[in-house]
Amino acid sequence: MALDIVAFSLAALLLTVVVAILAVGFTDFTDPPPSTWCHQCARWMVNKHHQAEPLCLRCRLTAGFDSAVHGRR
């Protein structure tokens, strides 16, 4: 009975460690996004997409709107 408890406890501990390691890997916890300036409008932003030329949300939305409008003409 005691060996069953030890085996189950070790398996549960191992599963917890594996889930924690996967969670850290999927969330990029070890590589935080750098703060930088937008390439177009020079607004301060957090570069979550790790782009070479970072764009803020406003510039990305404006670029998407412009391409949608110009695509219809």
mmCIF file as gemmi writes it, N, C-alpha and C atoms, coordinates in Angstrom:
data_model
loop_
_atom_site.group_PDB
_atom_site.id
_atom_site.type_symbol
_atom_site.label_atom_id
_atom_site.label_alt_id
_atom_site.label_comp_id
_atom_site.label_asym_id
_atom_site.label_entity_id
_atom_site.label_seq_id
_atom_site.pdbx_PDB_ins_code
_atom_site.Cartn_x
_atom_site.Cartn_y
_atom_site.Cartn_z
_atom_site.occupancy
_atom_site.B_iso_or_equiv
_atom_site.pdbx_formal_charge
_atom_site.auth_seq_id
_atom_site.auth_asym_id
_atom_site.pdbx_PDB_model_num
ATOM 1 N N . MET Axp A 1 ? 0.818 -1.184 0 1 0 ? 1 A 1
ATOM 2 C CA . MET Axp A 1 ? 0 0 0 1 0 ? 1 A 1
ATOM 3 C C . MET Axp A 1 ? 0.868 1.256 0 1 0 ? 1 A 1
ATOM 4 N N . ALA Axp A 2 ? 1.95 1.234 0.758 1 0 ? 2 A 1
ATOM 5 C CA . ALA Axp A 2 ? 2.827 2.4 0.849 1 0 ? 2 A 1
ATOM 6 C C . ALA Axp A 2 ? 3.523 2.663 -0.487 1 0 ? 2 A 1
ATOM 7 N N . LEU Axp A 3 ? 3.91 1.584 -1.182 1 0 ? 3 A 1
ATOM 8 C CA . LEU Axp A 3 ? 4.554 1.771 -2.479 1 0 ? 3 A 1
ATOM 9 C C . LEU Axp A 3 ? 3.59 2.335 -3.515 1 0 ? 3 A 1
ATOM 10 N N . ASP Axp A 4 ? 2.318 1.985 -3.418 1 0 ? 4 A 1
ATOM 11 C CA . ASP Axp A 4 ? 1.316 2.546 -4.321 1 0 ? 4 A 1
ATOM 12 C C . ASP Axp A 4 ? 1.19 4.053 -4.117 1 0 ? 4 A 1
ATOM 13 N N . ILE Axp A 5 ? 1.215 4.481 -2.882 1 0 ? 5 A 1
ATOM 14 C CA . ILE Axp A 5 ? 1.104 5.91 -2.576 1 0 ? 5 A 1
ATOM 15 C C . ILE Axp A 5 ? 2.34 6.662 -3.08 1 0 ? 5 A 1
ATOM 16 N N . VAL Axp A 6 ? 3.508 6.085 -2.889 1 0 ? 6 A 1
ATOM 17 C CA . VAL Axp A 6 ? 4.74 6.716 -3.352 1 0 ? 6 A 1
ATOM 18 C C . VAL Axp A 6 ? 4.755 6.802 -4.875 1 0 ? 6 A 1
ATOM 19 N N . ALA Axp A 7 ? 4.355 5.736 -5.545 1 0 ? 7 A 1
ATOM 20 C CA . ALA Axp A 7 ? 4.345 5.726 -7.009 1 0 ? 7 A 1
ATOM 21 C C . ALA Axp A 7 ? 3.36 6.755 -7.554 1 0 ? 7 A 1
ATOM 22 N N . PHE Axp A 8 ? 2.19 6.825 -6.974 1 0 ? 8 A 1
ATOM 23 C CA . PHE Axp A 8 ? 1.196 7.795 -7.431 1 0 ? 8 A 1
ATOM 24 C C . PHE Axp A 8 ? 1.668 9.221 -7.16 1 0 ? 8 A 1
ATOM 25 N N . SER Axp A 9 ? 2.281 9.463 -6.025 1 0 ? 9 A 1
ATOM 26 C CA . SER Axp A 9 ? 2.771 10.805 -5.683 1 0 ? 9 A 1
ATOM 27 C C . SER Axp A 9 ? 3.874 11.249 -6.642 1 0 ? 9 A 1
ATOM 28 N N . LEU Axp A 10 ? 4.795 10.344 -6.953 1 0 ? 10 A 1
ATOM 29 C CA . LEU Axp A 10 ? 5.868 10.683 -7.893 1 0 ? 10 A 1
ATOM 30 C C . LEU Axp A 10 ? 5.323 10.951 -9.296 1 0 ? 10 A 1
ATOM 31 N N . ALA Axp A 11 ? 4.353 10.166 -9.721 1 0 ? 11 A 1
ATOM 32 C CA . ALA Axp A 11 ? 3.751 10.382 -11.038 1 0 ? 11 A 1
ATOM 33 C C . ALA Axp A 11 ? 3.011 11.719 -11.087 1 0 ? 11 A 1
ATOM 34 N N . ALA Axp A 12 ? 2.303 12.06 -10.037 1 0 ? 12 A 1
ATOM 35 C CA . ALA Axp A 12 ? 1.592 13.34 -9.987 1 0 ? 12 A 1
ATOM 36 C C . ALA Axp A 12 ? 2.578 14.506 -9.967 1 0 ? 12 A 1
ATOM 37 N N . LEU Axp A 13 ? 3.664 14.355 -9.239 1 0 ? 13 A 1
ATOM 38 C CA . LEU Axp A 13 ? 4.688 15.396 -9.197 1 0 ? 13 A 1
ATOM 39 C C . LEU Axp A 13 ? 5.335 15.575 -10.565 1 0 ? 13 A 1
ATOM 40 N N . LEU Axp A 14 ? 5.641 14.49 -11.233 1 0 ? 14 A 1
ATOM 41 C CA . LEU Axp A 14 ? 6.236 14.552 -12.57 1 0 ? 14 A 1
ATOM 42 C C . LEU Axp A 14 ? 5.278 15.204 -13.563 1 0 ? 14 A 1
ATOM 43 N N . LEU Axp A 15 ? 4.012 14.858 -13.496 1 0 ? 15 A 1
ATOM 44 C CA . LEU Axp A 15 ? 3.02 15.466 -14.382 1 0 ? 15 A 1
ATOM 45 C C . LEU Axp A 15 ? 2.912 16.968 -14.13 1 0 ? 15 A 1
ATOM 46 N N . THR Axp A 16 ? 2.969 17.388 -12.881 1 0 ? 16 A 1
ATOM 47 C CA . THR Axp A 16 ? 2.927 18.808 -12.545 1 0 ? 16 A 1
ATOM 48 C C . THR Axp A 16 ? 4.14 19.547 -13.105 1 0 ? 16 A 1
ATOM 49 N N . VAL Axp A 17 ? 5.301 18.943 -13.007 1 0 ? 17 A 1
ATOM 50 C CA . VAL Axp A 17 ? 6.519 19.556 -13.536 1 0 ? 17 A 1
ATOM 51 C C . VAL Axp A 17 ? 6.444 19.679 -15.054 1 0 ? 17 A 1
ATOM 52 N N . VAL Axp A 18 ? 5.962 18.663 -15.727 1 0 ? 18 A 1
ATOM 53 C CA . VAL Axp A 18 ? 5.854 18.696 -17.186 1 0 ? 18 A 1
ATOM 54 C C . VAL Axp A 18 ? 4.869 19.77 -17.624 1 0 ? 18 A 1
ATOM 55 N N . VAL Axp A 19 ? 3.728 19.876 -16.961 1 0 ? 19 A 1
ATOM 56 C CA . VAL Axp A 19 ? 2.739 20.902 -17.308 1 0 ? 19 A 1
ATOM 57 C C . VAL Axp A 19 ? 3.309 22.287 -17.069 1 0 ? 19 A 1
ATOM 58 N N . ALA Axp A 20 ? 4.044 22.487 -15.986 1 0 ? 20 A 1
ATOM 59 C CA . ALA Axp A 20 ? 4.65 23.791 -15.698 1 0 ? 20 A 1
ATOM 60 C C . ALA Axp A 20 ? 5.682 24.165 -16.757 1 0 ? 20 A 1
ATOM 61 N N . ILE Axp A 21 ? 6.504 23.22 -17.17 1 0 ? 21 A 1
ATOM 62 C CA . ILE Axp A 21 ? 7.51 23.487 -18.202 1 0 ? 21 A 1
ATOM 63 C C . ILE Axp A 21 ? 6.844 23.822 -19.531 1 0 ? 21 A 1
ATOM 64 N N . LEU Axp A 22 ? 5.793 23.101 -19.895 1 0 ? 22 A 1
ATOM 65 C CA . LEU Axp A 22 ? 5.074 23.411 -21.128 1 0 ? 22 A 1
ATOM 66 C C . LEU Axp A 22 ? 4.402 24.774 -21.064 1 0 ? 22 A 1
ATOM 67 N N . ALA Axp A 23 ? 3.848 25.133 -19.913 1 0 ? 23 A 1
ATOM 68 C CA . ALA Axp A 23 ? 3.206 26.442 -19.767 1 0 ? 23 A 1
ATOM 69 C C . ALA Axp A 23 ? 4.228 27.565 -19.934 1 0 ? 23 A 1
ATOM 70 N N . VAL Axp A 24 ? 5.407 27.399 -19.376 1 0 ? 24 A 1
ATOM 71 C CA . VAL Axp A 24 ? 6.453 28.412 -19.539 1 0 ? 24 A 1
ATOM 72 C C . VAL Axp A 24 ? 6.873 28.499 -21.006 1 0 ? 24 A 1
ATOM 73 N N . GLY Axp A 25 ? 6.98 27.382 -21.672 1 0 ? 25 A 1
ATOM 74 C CA . GLY Axp A 25 ? 7.374 27.388 -23.081 1 0 ? 25 A 1
ATOM 75 C C . GLY Axp A 25 ? 6.339 28.012 -23.987 1 0 ? 25 A 1
ATOM 76 N N . PHE Axp A 26 ? 5.066 27.778 -23.714 1 0 ? 26 A 1
ATOM 77 C CA . PHE Axp A 26 ? 4.019 28.318 -24.576 1 0 ? 26 A 1
ATOM 78 C C . PHE Axp A 26 ? 3.755 29.799 -24.35 1 0 ? 26 A 1
ATOM 79 N N . THR Axp A 27 ? 4.05 30.308 -23.171 1 0 ? 27 A 1
ATOM 80 C CA . THR Axp A 27 ? 3.761 31.708 -22.884 1 0 ? 27 A 1
ATOM 81 C C . THR Axp A 27 ? 4.957 32.615 -23.094 1 0 ? 27 A 1
ATOM 82 N N . ASP Axp A 28 ? 6.081 32.114 -23.523 1 0 ? 28 A 1
ATOM 83 C CA . ASP Axp A 28 ? 7.303 32.9 -23.707 1 0 ? 28 A 1
ATOM 84 C C . ASP Axp A 28 ? 7.648 33.674 -22.449 1 0 ? 28 A 1
ATOM 85 N N . PHE Axp A 29 ? 7.471 33.041 -21.314 1 0 ? 29 A 1
ATOM 86 C CA . PHE Axp A 29 ? 7.735 33.685 -20.025 1 0 ? 29 A 1
ATOM 87 C C . PHE Axp A 29 ? 9.204 34.03 -19.867 1 0 ? 29 A 1
ATOM 88 N N . THR Axp A 30 ? 10.077 33.242 -20.461 1 0 ? 30 A 1
ATOM 89 C CA . THR Axp A 30 ? 11.51 33.477 -20.316 1 0 ? 30 A 1
ATOM 90 C C . THR Axp A 30 ? 12.008 34.553 -21.271 1 0 ? 30 A 1
ATOM 91 N N . ASP Axp A 31 ? 11.222 34.919 -22.281 1 0 ? 31 A 1
ATOM 92 C CA . ASP Axp A 31 ? 11.623 35.938 -23.251 1 0 ? 31 A 1
ATOM 93 C C . ASP Axp A 31 ? 10.571 37.043 -23.253 1 0 ? 31 A 1
ATOM 94 N N . PRO Axp A 32 ? 10.633 37.98 -22.3 1 0 ? 32 A 1
ATOM 95 C CA . PRO Axp A 32 ? 9.606 39.012 -22.233 1 0 ? 32 A 1
ATOM 96 C C . PRO Axp A 32 ? 9.689 39.952 -23.429 1 0 ? 32 A 1
ATOM 97 N N . PRO Axp A 33 ? 8.561 40.504 -23.848 1 0 ? 33 A 1
ATOM 98 C CA . PRO Axp A 33 ? 8.579 41.409 -25 1 0 ? 33 A 1
ATOM 99 C C . PRO Axp A 33 ? 9.268 42.729 -24.645 1 0 ? 33 A 1
ATOM 100 N N . PRO Axp A 34 ? 10.129 43.217 -25.519 1 0 ? 34 A 1
ATOM 101 C CA . PRO Axp A 34 ? 10.841 44.463 -25.224 1 0 ? 34 A 1
ATOM 102 C C . PRO Axp A 34 ? 9.969 45.687 -25.474 1 0 ? 34 A 1
ATOM 103 N N . SER Axp A 35 ? 10.201 46.727 -24.709 1 0 ? 35 A 1
ATOM 104 C CA . SER Axp A 35 ? 9.526 47.99 -24.983 1 0 ? 35 A 1
ATOM 105 C C . SER Axp A 35 ? 10.347 48.745 -26.018 1 0 ? 35 A 1
ATOM 106 N N . THR Axp A 36 ? 9.666 49.363 -26.955 1 0 ? 36 A 1
ATOM 107 C CA . THR Axp A 36 ? 10.346 50.02 -28.062 1 0 ? 36 A 1
ATOM 108 C C . THR Axp A 36 ? 9.462 51.133 -28.597 1 0 ? 36 A 1
ATOM 109 N N . TRP Axp A 37 ? 9.855 51.715 -29.692 1 0 ? 37 A 1
ATOM 110 C CA . TRP Axp A 37 ? 9.098 52.778 -30.344 1 0 ? 37 A 1
ATOM 111 C C . TRP Axp A 37 ? 8.538 52.274 -31.662 1 0 ? 37 A 1
ATOM 112 N N . CYS Axp A 38 ? 7.35 52.751 -32.018 1 0 ? 38 A 1
ATOM 113 C CA . CYS Axp A 38 ? 6.723 52.373 -33.292 1 0 ? 38 A 1
ATOM 114 C C . CYS Axp A 38 ? 7.579 52.892 -34.442 1 0 ? 38 A 1
ATOM 115 N N . HIS Axp A 39 ? 7.709 52.099 -35.469 1 0 ? 39 A 1
ATOM 116 C CA . HIS Axp A 39 ? 8.555 52.446 -36.613 1 0 ? 39 A 1
ATOM 117 C C . HIS Axp A 39 ? 7.961 53.598 -37.426 1 0 ? 39 A 1
ATOM 118 N N . GLN Axp A 40 ? 6.635 53.732 -37.451 1 0 ? 40 A 1
ATOM 119 C CA . GLN Axp A 40 ? 5.996 54.778 -38.256 1 0 ? 40 A 1
ATOM 120 C C . GLN Axp A 40 ? 5.729 56.062 -37.474 1 0 ? 40 A 1
ATOM 121 N N . CYS Axp A 41 ? 5.095 55.95 -36.308 1 0 ? 41 A 1
ATOM 122 C CA . CYS Axp A 41 ? 4.643 57.161 -35.618 1 0 ? 41 A 1
ATOM 123 C C . CYS Axp A 41 ? 5.454 57.478 -34.368 1 0 ? 41 A 1
ATOM 124 N N . ALA Axp A 42 ? 6.416 56.677 -34.018 1 0 ? 42 A 1
ATOM 125 C CA . ALA Axp A 42 ? 7.308 56.891 -32.871 1 0 ? 42 A 1
ATOM 126 C C . ALA Axp A 42 ? 6.58 56.888 -31.534 1 0 ? 42 A 1
ATOM 127 N N . ARG Axp A 43 ? 5.455 56.177 -31.424 1 0 ? 43 A 1
ATOM 128 C CA . ARG Axp A 43 ? 4.775 56.013 -30.138 1 0 ? 43 A 1
ATOM 129 C C . ARG Axp A 43 ? 5.443 54.879 -29.375 1 0 ? 43 A 1
ATOM 130 N N . TRP Axp A 44 ? 5.466 54.999 -28.034 1 0 ? 44 A 1
ATOM 131 C CA . TRP Axp A 44 ? 6.02 53.944 -27.202 1 0 ? 44 A 1
ATOM 132 C C . TRP Axp A 44 ? 5.078 52.756 -27.237 1 0 ? 44 A 1
ATOM 133 N N . MET Axp A 45 ? 5.631 51.555 -27.316 1 0 ? 45 A 1
ATOM 134 C CA . MET Axp A 45 ? 4.823 50.338 -27.378 1 0 ? 45 A 1
ATOM 135 C C . MET Axp A 45 ? 5.614 49.16 -26.845 1 0 ? 45 A 1
ATOM 136 N N . VAL Axp A 46 ? 4.932 48.06 -26.656 1 0 ? 46 A 1
ATOM 137 C CA . VAL Axp A 46 ? 5.561 46.81 -26.273 1 0 ? 46 A 1
ATOM 138 C C . VAL Axp A 46 ? 5.535 45.909 -27.499 1 0 ? 46 A 1
ATOM 139 N N . ASN Axp A 47 ? 6.691 45.458 -27.93 1 0 ? 47 A 1
ATOM 140 C CA . ASN Axp A 47 ? 6.826 44.669 -29.156 1 0 ? 47 A 1
ATOM 141 C C . ASN Axp A 47 ? 6.543 43.205 -28.858 1 0 ? 47 A 1
ATOM 142 N N . LYS Axp A 48 ? 5.251 42.849 -28.786 1 0 ? 48 A 1
ATOM 143 C CA . LYS Axp A 48 ? 4.88 41.462 -28.473 1 0 ? 48 A 1
ATOM 144 C C . LYS Axp A 48 ? 5.081 40.529 -29.646 1 0 ? 48 A 1
ATOM 145 N N . HIS Axp A 49 ? 5.123 41.063 -30.857 1 0 ? 49 A 1
ATOM 146 C CA . HIS Axp A 49 ? 5.245 40.221 -32.047 1 0 ? 49 A 1
ATOM 147 C C . HIS Axp A 49 ? 6.7 40.009 -32.466 1 0 ? 49 A 1
ATOM 148 N N . HIS Axp A 50 ? 7.635 40.632 -31.759 1 0 ? 50 A 1
ATOM 149 C CA . HIS Axp A 50 ? 9.07 40.509 -32.042 1 0 ? 50 A 1
ATOM 150 C C . HIS Axp A 50 ? 9.378 40.828 -33.501 1 0 ? 50 A 1
ATOM 151 N N . GLN Axp A 51 ? 8.808 41.916 -33.994 1 0 ? 51 A 1
ATOM 152 C CA . GLN Axp A 51 ? 9.029 42.335 -35.377 1 0 ? 51 A 1
ATOM 153 C C . GLN Axp A 51 ? 10.338 43.105 -35.488 1 0 ? 51 A 1
ATOM 154 N N . ALA Axp A 52 ? 10.956 43.064 -36.673 1 0 ? 52 A 1
ATOM 155 C CA . ALA Axp A 52 ? 12.18 43.821 -36.897 1 0 ? 52 A 1
ATOM 156 C C . ALA Axp A 52 ? 11.872 45.313 -36.935 1 0 ? 52 A 1
ATOM 157 N N . GLU Axp A 53 ? 10.76 45.687 -37.58 1 0 ? 53 A 1
ATOM 158 C CA . GLU Axp A 53 ? 10.298 47.07 -37.615 1 0 ? 53 A 1
ATOM 159 C C . GLU Axp A 53 ? 8.938 47.106 -36.93 1 0 ? 53 A 1
ATOM 160 N N . PRO Axp A 54 ? 8.905 47.312 -35.623 1 0 ? 54 A 1
ATOM 161 C CA . PRO Axp A 54 ? 7.643 47.2 -34.873 1 0 ? 54 A 1
ATOM 162 C C . PRO Axp A 54 ? 6.643 48.291 -35.235 1 0 ? 54 A 1
ATOM 163 N N . LEU Axp A 55 ? 5.363 47.914 -35.281 1 0 ? 55 A 1
ATOM 164 C CA . LEU Axp A 55 ? 4.272 48.842 -35.529 1 0 ? 55 A 1
ATOM 165 C C . LEU Axp A 55 ? 3.291 48.765 -34.377 1 0 ? 55 A 1
ATOM 166 N N . CYS Axp A 56 ? 2.8 49.911 -33.942 1 0 ? 56 A 1
ATOM 167 C CA . CYS Axp A 56 ? 1.798 49.921 -32.879 1 0 ? 56 A 1
ATOM 168 C C . CYS Axp A 56 ? 0.453 49.487 -33.461 1 0 ? 56 A 1
ATOM 169 N N . LEU Axp A 57 ? -0.506 49.263 -32.596 1 0 ? 57 A 1
ATOM 170 C CA . LEU Axp A 57 ? -1.813 48.795 -33.039 1 0 ? 57 A 1
ATOM 171 C C . LEU Axp A 57 ? -2.485 49.808 -33.951 1 0 ? 57 A 1
ATOM 172 N N . ARG Axp A 58 ? -2.359 51.088 -33.635 1 0 ? 58 A 1
ATOM 173 C CA . ARG Axp A 58 ? -2.979 52.122 -34.462 1 0 ? 58 A 1
ATOM 174 C C . ARG Axp A 58 ? -2.415 52.102 -35.885 1 0 ? 58 A 1
ATOM 175 N N . CYS Axp A 59 ? -1.106 51.992 -36.027 1 0 ? 59 A 1
ATOM 176 C CA . CYS Axp A 59 ? -0.496 51.966 -37.362 1 0 ? 59 A 1
ATOM 177 C C . CYS Axp A 59 ? -0.843 50.68 -38.105 1 0 ? 59 A 1
ATOM 178 N N . ARG Axp A 60 ? -0.912 49.547 -37.382 1 0 ? 60 A 1
ATOM 179 C CA . ARG Axp A 60 ? -1.302 48.295 -38.046 1 0 ? 60 A 1
ATOM 180 C C . ARG Axp A 60 ? -2.736 48.348 -38.54 1 0 ? 60 A 1
ATOM 181 N N . LEU Axp A 61 ? -3.634 48.923 -37.716 1 0 ? 61 A 1
ATOM 182 C CA . LEU Axp A 61 ? -5.028 49.031 -38.142 1 0 ? 61 A 1
ATOM 183 C C . LEU Axp A 61 ? -5.171 50.008 -39.301 1 0 ? 61 A 1
ATOM 184 N N . THR Axp A 62 ? -4.431 51.114 -39.264 1 0 ? 62 A 1
ATOM 185 C CA . THR Axp A 62 ? -4.473 52.086 -40.353 1 0 ? 62 A 1
ATOM 186 C C . THR Axp A 62 ? -3.945 51.461 -41.641 1 0 ? 62 A 1
ATOM 187 N N . ALA Axp A 63 ? -2.873 50.703 -41.554 1 0 ? 63 A 1
ATOM 188 C CA . ALA Axp A 63 ? -2.318 50.044 -42.738 1 0 ? 63 A 1
ATOM 189 C C . ALA Axp A 63 ? -3.303 49.029 -43.295 1 0 ? 63 A 1
ATOM 190 N N . GLY Axp A 64 ? -3.976 48.287 -42.435 1 0 ? 64 A 1
ATOM 191 C CA . GLY Axp A 64 ? -4.971 47.326 -42.897 1 0 ? 64 A 1
ATOM 192 C C . GLY Axp A 64 ? -6.169 48.001 -43.516 1 0 ? 64 A 1
ATOM 193 N N . PHE Axp A 65 ? -6.583 49.146 -42.941 1 0 ? 65 A 1
ATOM 194 C CA . PHE Axp A 65 ? -7.711 49.895 -43.495 1 0 ? 65 A 1
ATOM 195 C C . PHE Axp A 65 ? -7.349 50.488 -44.846 1 0 ? 65 A 1
ATOM 196 N N . ASP Axp A 66 ? -6.143 51.043 -44.967 1 0 ? 66 A 1
ATOM 197 C CA . ASP Axp A 66 ? -5.708 51.625 -46.237 1 0 ? 66 A 1
ATOM 198 C C . ASP Axp A 66 ? -5.636 50.572 -47.335 1 0 ? 66 A 1
ATOM 199 N N . SER Axp A 67 ? -5.123 49.399 -47.012 1 0 ? 67 A 1
ATOM 200 C CA . SER Axp A 67 ? -5.027 48.358 -48.04 1 0 ? 67 A 1
ATOM 201 C C . SER Axp A 67 ? -6.413 47.85 -48.425 1 0 ? 67 A 1
ATOM 202 N N . ALA Axp A 68 ? -7.344 47.826 -47.478 1 0 ? 68 A 1
ATOM 203 C CA . ALA Axp A 68 ? -8.703 47.39 -47.794 1 0 ? 68 A 1
ATOM 204 C C . ALA Axp A 68 ? -9.402 48.421 -48.668 1 0 ? 68 A 1
ATOM 205 N N . VAL Axp A 69 ? -9.207 49.691 -48.37 1 0 ? 69 A 1
ATOM 206 C CA . VAL Axp A 69 ? -9.842 50.749 -49.166 1 0 ? 69 A 1
ATOM 207 C C . VAL Axp A 69 ? -9.223 50.809 -50.548 1 0 ? 69 A 1
ATOM 208 N N . HIS Axp A 70 ? -7.911 50.751 -50.639 1 0 ? 70 A 1
ATOM 209 C CA . HIS Axp A 70 ? -7.255 50.83 -51.945 1 0 ? 70 A 1
ATOM 210 C C . HIS Axp A 70 ? -7.479 49.568 -52.767 1 0 ? 70 A 1
ATOM 211 N N . GLY Axp A 71 ? -7.729 48.455 -52.106 1 0 ? 71 A 1
ATOM 212 C CA . GLY Axp A 71 ? -7.982 47.22 -52.838 1 0 ? 71 A 1
ATOM 213 C C . GLY Axp A 71 ? -9.329 47.229 -53.537 1 0 ? 71 A 1
ATOM 214 N N . ARG Axp A 72 ? -10.295 47.987 -53.011 1 0 ? 72 A 1
ATOM 215 C CA . ARG Axp A 72 ? -11.626 48.038 -53.612 1 0 ? 72 A 1
ATOM 216 C C . ARG Axp A 72 ? -11.71 49.01 -54.764 1 0 ? 72 A 1
ATOM 217 N N . ARG Axp A 73 ? -10.793 49.964 -54.821 1 0 ? 73 A 1
ATOM 218 C CA . ARG Axp A 73 ? -10.866 50.976 -55.877 1 0 ? 73 A 1
ATOM 219 C C . ARG Axp A 73 ? -10.318 50.475 -57.174 1 0 ? 73 A 1
